[in-house]
């Protein structure tokens, strides 16, 4: 690369950059799996690690008949915690957005608002934050995600499927190169 500013790049420079970017894009699934594995060392006061929680949520979603992209959304819904606990829903949602349906994106993005029903009152917050989204077409799916799968996924004795079970699905969903 001969330029020091993007506006100085030639067609040849940009062809090299495009070509060298392909292998990096092909590694998205590997990076997602690596981020998920980092959650194994963090329990955050819960009875299971955040990886186990993610795996249980995905297991419940799969056993509940969720579509593939929502199973992957369930698996990755808390992956933003690798970066920030407070902002984890938005981070996770933006990471998966180019690969999943709008409904799955919205469910992951807002899952904390829905989760609040189960504990916000203890923290002096409004436990009905989910009602902000009540007119959205994905509201019922978000309720199911949260109430049947996410909030119920902290059981150390649950028959949780391992990450290896979900790896082919992660590779399928994140293996498709999509440009937003």
C-alpha positions in Angstrom: 0.0 0.0 0.0 1.5 3.3 -1.1 -0.9 5.8 0.4 -1.1 7.4 3.8 -4.5 8.9 3.3 -7.6 7.1 1.9 -8.1 9.8 -0.7 -4.7 9.1 -2.1 -5.5 5.4 -2.8 -5.4 4.0 -6.3 -7.6 1.4 -7.9 -4.7 -1.1 -7.5 -4.4 -0.2 -3.7 -8.1 -0.8 -3.2 -8.0 -4.1 -5.1 -5.2 -5.4 -2.8 -7.1 -4.2 0.3 -10.3 -5.9 -0.9 -8.5 -9.2 -1.7 -6.7 -9.2 1.6 -9.9 -8.5 3.5 -11.7 -11.7 2.3 -9.8 -14.1 4.7 -10.5 -11.9 7.6 -14.2 -11.8 6.9 -14.2 -15.6 6.6 -13.1 -15.8 10.2 -16.2 -14.1 11.7 -17.5 -17.4 13.0 -14.2 -18.2 14.6 -14.1 -14.8 16.4 -17.7 -15.2 17.6 -16.9 -18.7 19.0 -13.8 -17.2 20.7 -15.8 -14.4 22.2 -18.3 -16.9 23.5 -15.6 -19.0 25.1 -14.3 -16.0 27.0 -17.7 -15.9 28.8 -16.8 -19.2 30.5 -14.6 -17.5 33.0 -17.3 -15.0 34.1 -20.3 -15.8 36.3 -21.1 -12.3 37.6 -22.8 -13.6 40.7 -25.0 -16.1 38.9 -24.9 -19.9 39.6 -23.5 -20.6 36.1 -21.0 -19.0 33.9 -22.2 -16.6 31.2 -21.1 -19.2 28.6 -23.3 -21.8 30.3 -26.2 -19.2 30.4 -25.7 -18.5 26.7 -25.7 -22.3 25.9 -28.8 -22.9 28.0 -30.6 -20.1 26.4 -29.7 -21.4 22.9 -30.6 -25.0 24.0 -34.0 -23.9 25.2 -34.6 -21.9 22.0 -33.6 -24.8 19.8 -35.7 -27.2 21.8 -38.5 -24.7 21.6 -38.5 -24.8 17.8 -36.9 -21.4 17.2 -35.5 -20.6 13.7 -31.8 -21.0 13.2 -31.0 -17.3 13.4 -32.9 -16.9 16.7 -31.0 -19.9 18.2 -27.8 -18.2 17.2 -29.2 -14.9 18.6 -30.0 -16.8 21.9 -26.4 -18.1 21.9 -24.9 -14.7 21.3 -27.4 -12.4 23.1 -24.9 -11.7 26.0 -21.7 -11.7 24.0 -21.5 -7.9 24.4 -20.5 -8.6 28.0 -17.0 -9.3 26.6 -16.9 -5.5 26.1 -19.4 -3.9 28.6 -21.9 -5.2 31.0 -24.0 -2.1 30.9 -24.2 -1.9 27.1 -24.1 -5.6 26.3 -27.5 -5.8 24.5 -26.7 -3.1 22.0 -23.2 -4.4 21.4 -24.3 -8.0 20.9 -27.2 -6.8 18.6 -24.9 -4.8 16.4 -22.4 -7.6 16.1 -25.0 -10.1 14.9 -27.2 -7.6 12.9 -25.8 -8.3 9.4 -26.4 -12.0 9.8 -29.8 -12.4 11.4 -33.4 -11.3 10.8 -34.7 -7.9 11.9 -36.8 -9.7 14.5 -33.8 -11.5 16.1 -31.7 -8.3 16.0 -34.5 -6.4 17.9 -35.0 -9.2 20.4 -31.2 -9.2 21.3 -31.1 -5.4 21.3 -34.0 -5.1 23.7 -33.7 -8.2 25.8 -32.6 -6.3 28.9 -35.8 -4.2 28.8 -37.8 -7.5 28.7 -35.6 -9.2 31.3 -36.3 -6.3 33.8 -39.7 -7.8 34.6 -37.9 -10.5 36.6 -35.6 -8.2 38.7 -35.8 -4.5 38.0 -38.1 -3.9 41.0 -35.3 -5.1 43.3 -33.1 -2.4 41.9 -35.6 0.4 42.0 -36.2 0.4 38.3 -39.4 0.0 36.3 -40.0 -3.8 35.9 -42.3 -3.1 32.9 -39.7 -1.5 30.7 -40.7 -4.0 28.0 -44.0 -2.1 27.5 -42.1 0.6 25.6 -41.9 -2.0 22.8 -45.5 -3.3 23.1 -46.6 -2.1 19.6 -43.6 -3.6 17.8 -44.3 -6.6 15.5 -41.6 -8.6 17.3 -42.9 -8.0 20.9 -44.5 -11.4 21.4 -41.3 -13.2 20.1 -39.2 -11.1 22.5 -41.5 -12.0 25.4 -41.1 -15.7 24.5 -37.3 -15.4 24.2 -37.0 -13.7 27.6 -39.7 -15.4 29.6 -39.3 -19.0 28.3 -35.6 -19.1 27.5 -33.3 -16.3 28.7 -34.6 -15.9 32.3 -34.8 -19.6 32.8 -31.2 -20.4 31.7 -29.3 -20.3 35.0 -29.7 -24.0 36.1 -26.4 -25.8 36.8 -28.3 -29.1 36.5 -30.0 -28.5 33.1 -29.1 -30.8 30.2 -27.3 -28.0 28.3 -26.0 -28.7 24.9 -22.3 -27.9 24.5 -20.8 -25.2 22.3 -19.6 -27.8 19.8 -23.3 -28.7 19.2 -23.9 -25.1 18.0 -20.7 -24.6 16.1 -22.1 -25.8 12.7 -25.0 -23.4 13.1 -22.7 -20.5 14.1 -20.5 -21.2 11.1 -23.6 -21.3 8.8 -25.1 -18.0 10.1 -21.8 -16.1 10.4 -20.2 -17.8 7.4 -22.3 -15.9 4.9 -20.5 -12.7 3.9 -23.0 -9.9 4.2 -22.3 -6.3 3.8 -24.6 -3.9 5.7 
